[in-house]
Amino acid sequence: MVPTGIAVAIPMGFAGLVTPRSGLAARHGISVVNGPGLIDAGYRGEIKVVLVNLSSEPFTIDRGDRIAQLVVVPVAIQEFVVVDELPDSGRGSGGFGSTGA
């Protein structure tokens, strides 16, 4: 986990998604392990980024390096209803790889 020294106040009804930087991933194989990482609206602590080095080369992170990006998105607040059966859909219950070649 890489500390960023940054804290934010994301408003209620929104969430922050910590995403990889495409250039860092393409050039050095550095990515966000749990990408996107989720920051809830109520969180007020320091943002830490869980990075992984997918290359065979060591990589050093220096203070001020841009290691990830934060995307703030609206979040729909849902109420869930317990049911005995789900309605049919075009996809059905097919799992991974069931919708294409």
Backbone as XML, in Angstrom:
<?xml version="1.0"?>
<chain id="A" units="angstrom">
  <residue number="1" name="MET">
    <atom name="N" x="0.855" y="-1.170" z="0.000"/>
    <atom name="CA" x="0.000" y="0.000" z="0.000"/>
    <atom name="C" x="0.898" y="1.229" z="0.000"/>
  </residue>
  <residue number="2" name="VAL">
    <atom name="N" x="0.618" y="2.095" z="-0.947"/>
    <atom name="CA" x="1.415" y="3.306" z="-1.092"/>
    <atom name="C" x="0.617" y="4.490" z="-0.551"/>
  </residue>
  <residue number="3" name="PRO">
    <atom name="N" x="1.079" y="5.122" z="0.512"/>
    <atom name="CA" x="0.378" y="6.300" z="1.022"/>
    <atom name="C" x="0.534" y="7.460" z="0.054"/>
  </residue>
  <residue number="4" name="THR">
    <atom name="N" x="-0.541" y="8.243" z="-0.104"/>
    <atom name="CA" x="-0.497" y="9.367" z="-1.046"/>
    <atom name="C" x="-0.333" y="10.717" z="-0.367"/>
  </residue>
  <residue number="5" name="GLY">
    <atom name="N" x="-0.624" y="10.781" z="0.936"/>
    <atom name="CA" x="-0.601" y="12.072" z="1.606"/>
    <atom name="C" x="-1.823" y="12.913" z="1.276"/>
  </residue>
  <residue number="6" name="ILE">
    <atom name="N" x="-2.830" y="12.298" z="0.645"/>
    <atom name="CA" x="-4.030" y="13.011" z="0.204"/>
    <atom name="C" x="-5.250" y="12.435" z="0.915"/>
  </residue>
  <residue number="7" name="ALA">
    <atom name="N" x="-6.122" y="13.318" z="1.379"/>
    <atom name="CA" x="-7.426" y="12.934" z="1.914"/>
    <atom name="C" x="-8.465" y="13.789" z="1.201"/>
  </residue>
  <residue number="8" name="VAL">
    <atom name="N" x="-9.628" y="13.229" z="0.969"/>
    <atom name="CA" x="-10.696" y="13.957" z="0.276"/>
    <atom name="C" x="-12.001" y="13.771" z="1.030"/>
  </residue>
  <residue number="9" name="ALA">
    <atom name="N" x="-12.957" y="14.665" z="0.771"/>
    <atom name="CA" x="-14.304" y="14.543" z="1.330"/>
    <atom name="C" x="-15.249" y="14.345" z="0.152"/>
  </residue>
  <residue number="10" name="ILE">
    <atom name="N" x="-15.486" y="13.102" z="-0.184"/>
    <atom name="CA" x="-16.394" y="12.793" z="-1.287"/>
    <atom name="C" x="-17.818" y="12.972" z="-0.778"/>
  </residue>
  <residue number="11" name="PRO">
    <atom name="N" x="-18.642" y="13.731" z="-1.508"/>
    <atom name="CA" x="-20.004" y="13.997" z="-1.027"/>
    <atom name="C" x="-20.876" y="12.745" z="-1.015"/>
  </residue>
  <residue number="12" name="MET">
    <atom name="N" x="-21.882" y="12.739" z="-0.149"/>
    <atom name="CA" x="-22.852" y="11.650" z="-0.106"/>
    <atom name="C" x="-23.485" y="11.521" z="-1.492"/>
  </residue>
  <residue number="13" name="GLY">
    <atom name="N" x="-23.757" y="10.300" z="-1.881"/>
    <atom name="CA" x="-24.328" y="10.048" z="-3.196"/>
    <atom name="C" x="-23.275" y="9.853" z="-4.274"/>
  </residue>
  <residue number="14" name="PHE">
    <atom name="N" x="-22.003" y="9.927" z="-3.874"/>
    <atom name="CA" x="-20.890" y="9.742" z="-4.806"/>
    <atom name="C" x="-19.900" y="8.752" z="-4.213"/>
  </residue>
  <residue number="15" name="ALA">
    <atom name="N" x="-19.012" y="8.233" z="-5.053"/>
    <atom name="CA" x="-17.926" y="7.358" z="-4.602"/>
    <atom name="C" x="-16.687" y="7.701" z="-5.406"/>
  </residue>
  <residue number="16" name="GLY">
    <atom name="N" x="-15.538" y="7.452" z="-4.828"/>
    <atom name="CA" x="-14.278" y="7.646" z="-5.537"/>
    <atom name="C" x="-13.741" y="6.306" z="-5.994"/>
  </residue>
  <residue number="17" name="LEU">
    <atom name="N" x="-13.340" y="6.237" z="-7.256"/>
    <atom name="CA" x="-12.741" y="5.018" z="-7.802"/>
    <atom name="C" x="-11.270" y="5.300" z="-8.071"/>
  </residue>
  <residue number="18" name="VAL">
    <atom name="N" x="-10.395" y="4.576" z="-7.389"/>
    <atom name="CA" x="-8.954" y="4.716" z="-7.587"/>
    <atom name="C" x="-8.575" y="3.768" z="-8.720"/>
  </residue>
  <residue number="19" name="THR">
    <atom name="N" x="-8.142" y="4.341" z="-9.841"/>
    <atom name="CA" x="-7.874" y="3.543" z="-11.037"/>
    <atom name="C" x="-6.404" y="3.635" z="-11.429"/>
  </residue>
  <residue number="20" name="PRO">
    <atom name="N" x="-5.926" y="2.637" z="-12.186"/>
    <atom name="CA" x="-4.530" y="2.668" z="-12.637"/>
    <atom name="C" x="-4.304" y="3.800" z="-13.636"/>
  </residue>
  <residue number="21" name="ARG">
    <atom name="N" x="-3.079" y="4.207" z="-13.782"/>
    <atom name="CA" x="-2.683" y="5.137" z="-14.846"/>
    <atom name="C" x="-2.204" y="4.301" z="-16.018"/>
  </residue>
  <residue number="22" name="SER">
    <atom name="N" x="-2.790" y="4.519" z="-17.177"/>
    <atom name="CA" x="-2.500" y="3.658" z="-18.319"/>
    <atom name="C" x="-1.035" y="3.728" z="-18.749"/>
  </residue>
  <residue number="23" name="GLY">
    <atom name="N" x="-0.421" y="4.898" z="-18.693"/>
    <atom name="CA" x="0.975" y="5.026" z="-19.088"/>
    <atom name="C" x="1.907" y="4.263" z="-18.164"/>
  </residue>
  <residue number="24" name="LEU">
    <atom name="N" x="1.636" y="4.317" z="-16.875"/>
    <atom name="CA" x="2.452" y="3.602" z="-15.895"/>
    <atom name="C" x="2.327" y="2.088" z="-16.113"/>
  </residue>
  <residue number="25" name="ALA">
    <atom name="N" x="1.128" y="1.652" z="-16.411"/>
    <atom name="CA" x="0.911" y="0.229" z="-16.664"/>
    <atom name="C" x="1.589" y="-0.204" z="-17.966"/>
  </residue>
  <residue number="26" name="ALA">
    <atom name="N" x="1.436" y="0.588" z="-19.022"/>
    <atom name="CA" x="1.991" y="0.221" z="-20.332"/>
    <atom name="C" x="3.516" y="0.246" z="-20.337"/>
  </residue>
  <residue number="27" name="ARG">
    <atom name="N" x="4.099" y="1.261" z="-19.703"/>
    <atom name="CA" x="5.558" y="1.410" z="-19.746"/>
    <atom name="C" x="6.299" y="0.583" z="-18.706"/>
  </residue>
  <residue number="28" name="HIS">
    <atom name="N" x="5.664" y="0.376" z="-17.534"/>
    <atom name="CA" x="6.391" y="-0.252" z="-16.434"/>
    <atom name="C" x="5.686" y="-1.463" z="-15.809"/>
  </residue>
  <residue number="29" name="GLY">
    <atom name="N" x="4.470" y="-1.765" z="-16.231"/>
    <atom name="CA" x="3.752" y="-2.904" z="-15.648"/>
    <atom name="C" x="3.232" y="-2.652" z="-14.250"/>
  </residue>
  <residue number="30" name="ILE">
    <atom name="N" x="3.047" y="-1.382" z="-13.890"/>
    <atom name="CA" x="2.558" y="-1.027" z="-12.554"/>
    <atom name="C" x="1.053" y="-0.794" z="-12.643"/>
  </residue>
  <residue number="31" name="SER">
    <atom name="N" x="0.289" y="-1.437" z="-11.764"/>
    <atom name="CA" x="-1.165" y="-1.296" z="-11.805"/>
    <atom name="C" x="-1.732" y="-1.290" z="-10.391"/>
  </residue>
  <residue number="32" name="VAL">
    <atom name="N" x="-3.009" y="-1.002" z="-10.301"/>
    <atom name="CA" x="-3.730" y="-1.034" z="-9.029"/>
    <atom name="C" x="-4.300" y="-2.439" z="-8.868"/>
  </residue>
  <residue number="33" name="VAL">
    <atom name="N" x="-3.930" y="-3.119" z="-7.794"/>
    <atom name="CA" x="-4.329" y="-4.508" z="-7.586"/>
    <atom name="C" x="-5.838" y="-4.661" z="-7.561"/>
  </residue>
  <residue number="34" name="ASN">
    <atom name="N" x="-6.505" y="-3.881" z="-6.775"/>
    <atom name="CA" x="-7.952" y="-3.993" z="-6.622"/>
    <atom name="C" x="-8.672" y="-2.965" z="-7.479"/>
  </residue>
  <residue number="35" name="GLY">
    <atom name="N" x="-8.085" y="-2.653" z="-8.637"/>
    <atom name="CA" x="-8.602" y="-1.588" z="-9.488"/>
    <atom name="C" x="-9.947" y="-1.903" z="-10.091"/>
  </residue>
  <residue number="36" name="PRO">
    <atom name="N" x="-10.895" y="-1.030" z="-9.930"/>
    <atom name="CA" x="-10.706" y="0.203" z="-9.168"/>
    <atom name="C" x="-10.901" y="-0.021" z="-7.670"/>
  </residue>
  <residue number="37" name="GLY">
    <atom name="N" x="-10.117" y="0.689" z="-6.895"/>
    <atom name="CA" x="-10.330" y="0.710" z="-5.453"/>
    <atom name="C" x="-11.487" y="1.657" z="-5.158"/>
  </residue>
  <residue number="38" name="LEU">
    <atom name="N" x="-12.258" y="1.361" z="-4.153"/>
    <atom name="CA" x="-13.452" y="2.144" z="-3.837"/>
    <atom name="C" x="-13.240" y="2.984" z="-2.587"/>
  </residue>
  <residue number="39" name="ILE">
    <atom name="N" x="-13.546" y="4.279" z="-2.691"/>
    <atom name="CA" x="-13.532" y="5.172" z="-1.537"/>
    <atom name="C" x="-14.969" y="5.600" z="-1.287"/>
  </residue>
  <residue number="40" name="ASP">
    <atom name="N" x="-15.493" y="5.207" z="-0.148"/>
    <atom name="CA" x="-16.861" y="5.567" z="0.222"/>
    <atom name="C" x="-16.956" y="7.043" z="0.566"/>
  </residue>
  <residue number="41" name="ALA">
    <atom name="N" x="-18.158" y="7.588" z="0.431"/>
    <atom name="CA" x="-18.384" y="9.004" z="0.716"/>
    <atom name="C" x="-18.041" y="9.374" z="2.158"/>
  </residue>
  <residue number="42" name="GLY">
    <atom name="N" x="-18.200" y="8.485" z="3.097"/>
    <atom name="CA" x="-17.941" y="8.807" z="4.496"/>
    <atom name="C" x="-16.488" y="8.717" z="4.921"/>
  </residue>
  <residue number="43" name="TYR">
    <atom name="N" x="-15.613" y="8.189" z="4.067"/>
    <atom name="CA" x="-14.211" y="8.000" z="4.446"/>
    <atom name="C" x="-13.467" y="9.332" z="4.456"/>
  </residue>
  <residue number="44" name="ARG">
    <atom name="N" x="-12.704" y="9.589" z="5.503"/>
    <atom name="CA" x="-11.971" y="10.845" z="5.618"/>
    <atom name="C" x="-10.474" y="10.642" z="5.852"/>
  </residue>
  <residue number="45" name="GLY">
    <atom name="N" x="-10.004" y="9.427" z="5.775"/>
    <atom name="CA" x="-8.588" y="9.163" z="6.010"/>
    <atom name="C" x="-7.745" y="9.364" z="4.755"/>
  </residue>
  <residue number="46" name="GLU">
    <atom name="N" x="-6.472" y="9.118" z="4.910"/>
    <atom name="CA" x="-5.532" y="9.231" z="3.797"/>
    <atom name="C" x="-5.828" y="8.166" z="2.745"/>
  </residue>
  <residue number="47" name="ILE">
    <atom name="N" x="-5.776" y="8.552" z="1.498"/>
    <atom name="CA" x="-5.936" y="7.588" z="0.405"/>
    <atom name="C" x="-4.625" y="6.823" z="0.260"/>
  </residue>
  <residue number="48" name="LYS">
    <atom name="N" x="-4.743" y="5.510" z="0.253"/>
    <atom name="CA" x="-3.590" y="4.640" z="0.020"/>
    <atom name="C" x="-3.911" y="3.795" z="-1.207"/>
  </residue>
  <residue number="49" name="VAL">
    <atom name="N" x="-2.914" y="3.574" z="-2.044"/>
    <atom name="CA" x="-3.113" y="2.860" z="-3.295"/>
    <atom name="C" x="-2.390" y="1.521" z="-3.219"/>
  </residue>
  <residue number="50" name="VAL">
    <atom name="N" x="-3.133" y="0.449" z="-3.498"/>
    <atom name="CA" x="-2.549" y="-0.890" z="-3.475"/>
    <atom name="C" x="-2.014" y="-1.177" z="-4.879"/>
  </residue>
  <residue number="51" name="LEU">
    <atom name="N" x="-0.697" y="-1.071" z="-5.025"/>
    <atom name="CA" x="-0.066" y="-1.253" z="-6.327"/>
    <atom name="C" x="0.554" y="-2.631" z="-6.467"/>
  </residue>
  <residue number="52" name="VAL">
    <atom name="N" x="0.695" y="-3.072" z="-7.717"/>
    <atom name="CA" x="1.386" y="-4.319" z="-8.029"/>
    <atom name="C" x="2.316" y="-4.051" z="-9.204"/>
  </residue>
  <residue number="53" name="ASN">
    <atom name="N" x="3.489" y="-4.646" z="-9.141"/>
    <atom name="CA" x="4.450" y="-4.559" z="-10.232"/>
    <atom name="C" x="4.365" y="-5.870" z="-11.011"/>
  </residue>
  <residue number="54" name="LEU">
    <atom name="N" x="3.793" y="-5.813" z="-12.206"/>
    <atom name="CA" x="3.610" y="-7.010" z="-13.028"/>
    <atom name="C" x="4.795" y="-7.280" z="-13.942"/>
  </residue>
  <residue number="55" name="SER">
    <atom name="N" x="5.804" y="-6.432" z="-13.874"/>
    <atom name="CA" x="6.995" y="-6.642" z="-14.700"/>
    <atom name="C" x="8.057" y="-7.373" z="-13.879"/>
  </residue>
  <residue number="56" name="SER">
    <atom name="N" x="9.136" y="-7.733" z="-14.532"/>
    <atom name="CA" x="10.240" y="-8.382" z="-13.826"/>
    <atom name="C" x="11.293" y="-7.366" z="-13.386"/>
  </residue>
  <residue number="57" name="GLU">
    <atom name="N" x="11.061" y="-6.090" z="-13.694"/>
    <atom name="CA" x="12.007" y="-5.032" z="-13.343"/>
    <atom name="C" x="11.573" y="-4.326" z="-12.065"/>
  </residue>
  <residue number="58" name="PRO">
    <atom name="N" x="12.496" y="-3.995" z="-11.183"/>
    <atom name="CA" x="12.140" y="-3.200" z="-9.997"/>
    <atom name="C" x="11.649" y="-1.817" z="-10.419"/>
  </residue>
  <residue number="59" name="PHE">
    <atom name="N" x="10.786" y="-1.239" z="-9.620"/>
    <atom name="CA" x="10.255" y="0.087" z="-9.914"/>
    <atom name="C" x="10.241" y="0.896" z="-8.630"/>
  </residue>
  <residue number="60" name="THR">
    <atom name="N" x="10.776" y="2.099" z="-8.684"/>
    <atom name="CA" x="10.832" y="2.979" z="-7.519"/>
    <atom name="C" x="9.794" y="4.080" z="-7.660"/>
  </residue>
  <residue number="61" name="ILE">
    <atom name="N" x="9.091" y="4.319" z="-6.583"/>
    <atom name="CA" x="8.105" y="5.402" z="-6.546"/>
    <atom name="C" x="8.687" y="6.513" z="-5.688"/>
  </residue>
  <residue number="62" name="ASP">
    <atom name="N" x="8.711" y="7.713" z="-6.251"/>
    <atom name="CA" x="9.211" y="8.882" z="-5.539"/>
    <atom name="C" x="8.061" y="9.784" z="-5.150"/>
  </residue>
  <residue number="63" name="ARG">
    <atom name="N" x="8.260" y="10.553" z="-4.096"/>
    <atom name="CA" x="7.245" y="11.519" z="-3.657"/>
    <atom name="C" x="6.859" y="12.403" z="-4.848"/>
  </residue>
  <residue number="64" name="GLY">
    <atom name="N" x="5.557" y="12.565" z="-5.041"/>
    <atom name="CA" x="5.063" y="13.416" z="-6.122"/>
    <atom name="C" x="4.771" y="12.675" z="-7.418"/>
  </residue>
  <residue number="65" name="ASP">
    <atom name="N" x="5.195" y="11.403" z="-7.512"/>
    <atom name="CA" x="4.884" y="10.616" z="-8.706"/>
    <atom name="C" x="3.377" y="10.386" z="-8.803"/>
  </residue>
  <residue number="66" name="ARG">
    <atom name="N" x="2.867" y="10.423" z="-10.002"/>
    <atom name="CA" x="1.451" y="10.147" z="-10.233"/>
    <atom name="C" x="1.301" y="8.633" z="-10.422"/>
  </residue>
  <residue number="67" name="ILE">
    <atom name="N" x="0.727" y="7.970" z="-9.408"/>
    <atom name="CA" x="0.679" y="6.508" z="-9.405"/>
    <atom name="C" x="-0.709" y="5.954" z="-9.689"/>
  </residue>
  <residue number="68" name="ALA">
    <atom name="N" x="-1.732" y="6.778" z="-9.601"/>
    <atom name="CA" x="-3.110" y="6.347" z="-9.821"/>
    <atom name="C" x="-3.933" y="7.595" z="-10.106"/>
  </residue>
  <residue number="69" name="GLN">
    <atom name="N" x="-5.193" y="7.382" z="-10.444"/>
    <atom name="CA" x="-6.080" y="8.531" z="-10.635"/>
    <atom name="C" x="-7.401" y="8.262" z="-9.927"/>
  </residue>
  <residue number="70" name="LEU">
    <atom name="N" x="-8.042" y="9.326" z="-9.512"/>
    <atom name="CA" x="-9.298" y="9.231" z="-8.778"/>
    <atom name="C" x="-10.426" y="9.715" z="-9.672"/>
  </residue>
  <residue number="71" name="VAL">
    <atom name="N" x="-11.432" y="8.866" z="-9.840"/>
    <atom name="CA" x="-12.616" y="9.213" z="-10.615"/>
    <atom name="C" x="-13.786" y="9.243" z="-9.636"/>
  </residue>
  <residue number="72" name="VAL">
    <atom name="N" x="-14.478" y="10.375" z="-9.550"/>
    <atom name="CA" x="-15.625" y="10.505" z="-8.644"/>
    <atom name="C" x="-16.889" y="10.305" z="-9.471"/>
  </residue>
  <residue number="73" name="VAL">
    <atom name="N" x="-17.713" y="9.343" z="-9.044"/>
    <atom name="CA" x="-18.906" y="8.974" z="-9.802"/>
    <atom name="C" x="-20.137" y="8.972" z="-8.898"/>
  </residue>
  <residue number="74" name="PRO">
    <atom name="N" x="-21.310" y="9.263" z="-9.475"/>
    <atom name="CA" x="-22.539" y="9.158" z="-8.676"/>
    <atom name="C" x="-22.847" y="7.690" z="-8.368"/>
  </residue>
  <residue number="75" name="VAL">
    <atom name="N" x="-23.452" y="7.465" z="-7.211"/>
    <atom name="CA" x="-23.808" y="6.112" z="-6.782"/>
    <atom name="C" x="-25.302" y="6.075" z="-6.500"/>
  </residue>
  <residue number="76" name="ALA">
    <atom name="N" x="-25.984" y="5.120" z="-7.101"/>
    <atom name="CA" x="-27.414" y="4.940" z="-6.831"/>
    <atom name="C" x="-27.569" y="4.189" z="-5.514"/>
  </residue>
  <residue number="77" name="ILE">
    <atom name="N" x="-28.339" y="4.742" z="-4.615"/>
    <atom name="CA" x="-28.615" y="4.076" z="-3.352"/>
    <atom name="C" x="-29.826" y="3.169" z="-3.575"/>
  </residue>
  <residue number="78" name="GLN">
    <atom name="N" x="-29.635" y="1.883" z="-3.320"/>
    <atom name="CA" x="-30.670" y="0.898" z="-3.608"/>
    <atom name="C" x="-31.217" y="0.288" z="-2.333"/>
  </residue>
  <residue number="79" name="GLU">
    <atom name="N" x="-32.487" y="-0.081" z="-2.398"/>
    <atom name="CA" x="-33.075" y="-0.914" z="-1.360"/>
    <atom name="C" x="-33.289" y="-2.278" z="-1.982"/>
  </residue>
  <residue number="80" name="PHE">
    <atom name="N" x="-32.867" y="-3.321" z="-1.293"/>
    <atom name="CA" x="-32.979" y="-4.671" z="-1.825"/>
    <atom name="C" x="-34.212" y="-5.354" z="-1.256"/>
  </residue>
  <residue number="81" name="VAL">
    <atom name="N" x="-34.848" y="-6.165" z="-2.100"/>
    <atom name="CA" x="-36.029" y="-6.921" z="-1.715"/>
    <atom name="C" x="-35.703" y="-8.404" z="-1.872"/>
  </residue>
  <residue number="82" name="VAL">
    <atom name="N" x="-35.938" y="-9.173" z="-0.848"/>
    <atom name="CA" x="-35.709" y="-10.614" z="-0.904"/>
    <atom name="C" x="-36.891" y="-11.249" z="-1.643"/>
  </residue>
  <residue number="83" name="VAL">
    <atom name="N" x="-36.575" y="-12.065" z="-2.678"/>
    <atom name="CA" x="-37.611" y="-12.750" z="-3.455"/>
    <atom name="C" x="-37.260" y="-14.231" z="-3.550"/>
  </residue>
  <residue number="84" name="ASP">
    <atom name="N" x="-38.244" y="-15.037" z="-3.870"/>
    <atom name="CA" x="-38.017" y="-16.472" z="-4.045"/>
    <atom name="C" x="-37.448" y="-16.779" z="-5.416"/>
  </residue>
  <residue number="85" name="GLU">
    <atom name="N" x="-37.790" y="-15.976" z="-6.428"/>
    <atom name="CA" x="-37.312" y="-16.187" z="-7.792"/>
    <atom name="C" x="-37.007" y="-14.850" z="-8.436"/>
  </residue>
  <residue number="86" name="LEU">
    <atom name="N" x="-36.052" y="-14.887" z="-9.364"/>
    <atom name="CA" x="-35.734" y="-13.694" z="-10.144"/>
    <atom name="C" x="-36.467" y="-13.758" z="-11.478"/>
  </residue>
  <residue number="87" name="PRO">
    <atom name="N" x="-36.795" y="-12.602" z="-12.054"/>
    <atom name="CA" x="-37.440" y="-12.619" z="-13.370"/>
    <atom name="C" x="-36.447" y="-13.099" z="-14.434"/>
  </residue>
  <residue number="88" name="ASP">
    <atom name="N" x="-36.968" y="-13.654" z="-15.533"/>
    <atom name="CA" x="-36.123" y="-14.093" z="-16.634"/>
    <atom name="C" x="-35.445" y="-12.893" z="-17.283"/>
  </residue>
  <residue number="89" name="SER">
    <atom name="N" x="-34.303" y="-13.168" z="-17.929"/>
    <atom name="CA" x="-33.608" y="-12.133" z="-18.700"/>
    <atom name="C" x="-33.030" y="-12.788" z="-19.950"/>
  </residue>
  <residue number="90" name="GLY">
    <atom name="N" x="-32.578" y="-11.978" z="-20.895"/>
    <atom name="CA" x="-31.985" y="-12.495" z="-22.119"/>
    <atom name="C" x="-30.719" y="-13.285" z="-21.854"/>
  </residue>
  <residue number="91" name="ARG">
    <atom name="N" x="-29.973" y="-12.909" z="-20.846"/>
    <atom name="CA" x="-28.712" y="-13.587" z="-20.549"/>
    <atom name="C" x="-28.906" y="-14.816" z="-19.683"/>
  </residue>
  <residue number="92" name="GLY">
    <atom name="N" x="-29.821" y="-14.745" z="-18.762"/>
    <atom name="CA" x="-30.030" y="-15.874" z="-17.873"/>
    <atom name="C" x="-28.941" y="-15.969" z="-16.830"/>
  </residue>
  <residue number="93" name="SER">
    <atom name="N" x="-28.573" y="-17.197" z="-16.475"/>
    <atom name="CA" x="-27.594" y="-17.391" z="-15.408"/>
    <atom name="C" x="-26.226" y="-17.804" z="-15.939"/>
  </residue>
  <residue number="94" name="GLY">
    <atom name="N" x="-25.983" y="-17.600" z="-17.240"/>
    <atom name="CA" x="-24.664" y="-17.929" z="-17.817"/>
    <atom name="C" x="-23.580" y="-17.137" z="-17.135"/>
  </residue>
  <residue number="95" name="GLY">
    <atom name="N" x="-22.491" y="-17.792" z="-16.826"/>
    <atom name="CA" x="-21.389" y="-17.165" z="-16.111"/>
    <atom name="C" x="-20.303" y="-16.641" z="-17.031"/>
  </residue>
  <residue number="96" name="PHE">
    <atom name="N" x="-19.079" y="-16.637" z="-16.553"/>
    <atom name="CA" x="-17.929" y="-16.103" z="-17.279"/>
    <atom name="C" x="-17.827" y="-16.722" z="-18.668"/>
  </residue>
  <residue number="97" name="GLY">
    <atom name="N" x="-17.705" y="-15.861" z="-19.672"/>
    <atom name="CA" x="-17.508" y="-16.326" z="-21.043"/>
    <atom name="C" x="-18.751" y="-16.845" z="-21.731"/>
  </residue>
  <residue number="98" name="SER">
    <atom name="N" x="-19.910" y="-16.689" z="-21.120"/>
    <atom name="CA" x="-21.126" y="-17.269" z="-21.696"/>
    <atom name="C" x="-21.781" y="-16.378" z="-22.748"/>
  </residue>
  <residue number="99" name="THR">
    <atom name="N" x="-21.312" y="-15.130" z="-22.885"/>
    <atom name="CA" x="-21.975" y="-14.225" z="-23.819"/>
    <atom name="C" x="-21.197" y="-14.008" z="-25.113"/>
  </residue>
  <residue number="100" name="GLY">
    <atom name="N" x="-20.090" y="-14.657" z="-25.294"/>
    <atom name="CA" x="-19.313" y="-14.447" z="-26.520"/>
    <atom name="C" x="-18.316" y="-15.566" z="-26.740"/>
  </residue>
  <residue number="101" name="ALA">
    <atom name="N" x="-17.505" y="-15.371" z="-27.780"/>
    <atom name="CA" x="-16.522" y="-16.395" z="-28.141"/>
    <atom name="C" x="-15.347" y="-16.422" z="-27.210"/>
  </residue>
</chain>
